Amino acid sequence: MANSNRKRILDNIASTLAAVTTGGGYNFTIGEAKRGLKAFDSVPADKFPVCYVAGADEVRTNVTNTQFRSDLRVSVVGYVKAANAADDEALEQRLDNLIEDITKALMVDITRGGYATLTEIVEVDTDKGAWQPFAGVEMVVRCQYRASVSAP
């Protein structure tokens, strides 16, 4: 099993989101948060809201012949479900609350457990009401890190 900085950062994002609870001061308790992606209509109703670390693109720059710097752009996808299918405003509010929770949780430790030098949310893209009674968001989370080529 790989233990690269990249994997550790992605795992840290998933575990950070899995720890989001109303008892911890958030709007929601995340029902499922993990790496990978599921279609919103395949998620059991009692799991919403959910978050997935759906993938990550990376640009690497050599610092020396033995070290590189990485700019990792992680796609975090979240879904909410309306409590009442007729209430579009409440659905949008639920999505806004999920975006707030993801933001707050990821900014608690911008080092991702010591493996990153920076974490910032650089994009937030919502589904614009196309999936009612579901709503979704894709948030692009930028993490930077440095590593050696022998232990990436």
N, C-alpha and C positions, 0 to 999 in steps of 0.2 A: 504494500500500500504506500502510495506516495505521501511524503510529508513536506512538500515544497511550501515555500511562503505563499504562493498562489493558493494552494489547497487550504492552507491554514486560514488565510484571509476569507475565502469563500465559506468555509465551515464556520468561522466566527460570525459572519453576517447571518447565516442561517440560525445558529444557536442564540444569537442576540435577539432575533425576531421571535424565536420560539419562547423566549423568556418574558415576552410582553404580556402583562396581566393587568386587569383592573385593580387588583390589590397592590400592584406596583405603581399606581398613579396614572395609568394609561386609560384611554377611552374604551378599549377592548381587551379581551383576552384572546390572543391569536389561537385559533383552533388547530392550525397546522402550519408549520414553517419548516421548510427543508429545501435541499438542493434538488434541482430538476423542475419540471413544469407539468402541471395538470390543467386540462381544460376546465373552465369554471363549472360546466354542466356535469362534470364527472365527480365533483366534490360533494360528499354527503351534506345535507342541509344543516346538520348540527355542528359542522366544523367551521362555518363562516364566522368571522373573516379568516382568510388564509393568505399566506405569503410564500412565494417561491423564489429562490435564487436561481434564476432561469438560465444564466449563462454569463460569460465574461469574455470580452475582447481585450487584447493587450498589445501595447506598443512598447517594445524594449529598446533601450539605448545603451550601448556599451560605455561604461565609465572608464574602465581599464580593460586589459585583455582577460582579466579574471573576475570582473564585477560588471553588473548591469543595473540600470535603473528601469523600473517598470511603471507604466501608466495603465492601470487595470480599470476597465469600465464594466461594471457589474450591472446586469439587468435584474432588478427586483420587481416581481410581478405580484400584485395583491388584488384580491377579489372580496367584495362584500355582497350580501344578499339582502334585499328589502324585507323587512318584517311584514309589510303590507304591500302587495303588488300595485296598488292604486296610488301610492304616495311617492311620486318622483322626487319631491323636495327632500323627503327623509332619506331616500337612497343617496342623493348627492351629498347630504350632510354626513351620512355614514362613510362615504368614500373620503370626504375631507378629513374626517376623524381618523381614518386608517392612514392617510398620508401624514397626518400630524404624528401619529404613534410611531410610524416607521422612521420619520425624521428624528424625533426625540430619542428613540432607542439607539439609532446608529450614531448619533452625535455624543453619546455618553463616553465612548472610548474611540477616539478617532485614530488610535494606533492599532485597532483590531487585535488587541491582546499582545501588542508589542511587535507585530509583524509588518505593520504599515507605518509610513511616516505621515500620511494624510488620508483622511476620508472626507469627502464632500458629496452632497447630492447636486448633480449638475443638470438633471432633466426630470421633469414630471409630466407624463403624458397620460391623459385619461381617455376612456372609451367614448366619451361624449354622448352617453345615453343609448348606445346601440344595442345593449344586451339585457335590457330590463326583463325580469326583476333583479338582474345582477348588475354590478358596476365594477370596472377594473381600472387599475393604474399600472403603468410601467414607470419605475423610477430608475434612472441611471445613476449609480453610485460610483464615483471615481475614487480609487484607492491608489496611492503611490507607495512603492517599496523599493528597496535596494537589496541585492543578493549577489552571492558569488556564483559563478557558472558551475562550480563543483557541488554546490548545495543551493539550488535555485528556490 
